[in-house]
């Protein structure tokens, strides 16, 4: 609250545009801004495609009603189709002949995210004389689970130093202690987290984000927040010695999250490669955040774009564990 109030005063921003999906991150940010601005100065925009469920669209509308904010629906289905058709009708001519553009399903997801932020939210904010928010959290920033120039954009990431579990905790706190009523709909808190950018992220079928937040929040936190930050070698050794649950303070046994050592290792390497890879470039280009932890991005955590590093000991441990399966 203090950070938001101070930053808005410093920048002179009096109107805020927030893209609301019906999910927890955008709902939390809307509620946070409603503690420092008159709700009439907060403009909530839902930007659905055919991939967005009726449930999340209804939750976005309910959030706006509960807060008393301005609300509008701006679909992006037509603009997505326009962009894809434009791209796939292009032919690049070069010394080795011609090449047609093929837009993959993954690229279509990113086009949606960029269209929402770079076109709609940025344009609306400029038209209204305000600014638009970044609703990202620390879990997403850590491994780059956000689209560059898309949902990573915005003038400020108020929740950018909160892990996903802290986002839920703060949402509950705002309802109970600050507003003393259900401002953030309980359905938003209960629904499975999902970007809803493709048919493979259908919440009605239980298809959500590719993260087990209960585990991954704690894993990613070990990468950056302790003074002696954990490395893949540290984590693999703890796994081998059956003390990973204690090291990460997990609520369940590691076998609950991964059926085998190979599954655990594949997941660890996937996210370590992201954390130390493209996610660095994304974090460097991300908005400022409000620091609430002992080590936040943009603070004493200086970063450079180096290749993901694994020690020789790590590869020895990996080979040993895989042979034991």
Secondary structure, 3 states (H helix, E strand, C coil): CHHHHHHHHHHCCCCEEEECCCCHHHHHHHHHHCCCCCHHHEEEEECCCCCCCHHHHHHHHHHHHHHCCEEEECCCHHHHHHHHHHHHCCEEEECCEEEECCCCHHHHHHHHHHHHHHHHHHHHHHHHCCEECCCCCHHHHHHCCCCCCCCCCCCCECCCCCCHHHHHHHHHHHHHHHCCCCCCCHHHHHCCCCCCCCHHHCHHHCCCCCCCHHHHHHHHHHHHCCCCCCCHHHHHHHHHCCCHHHHHCCCCCHHHHCCCHHHHHHHHHHHHHHHCCHHHHHHHCCCCECCCCCCCECCCECCCCCCCCCCHHHHHHHHHHHHHC
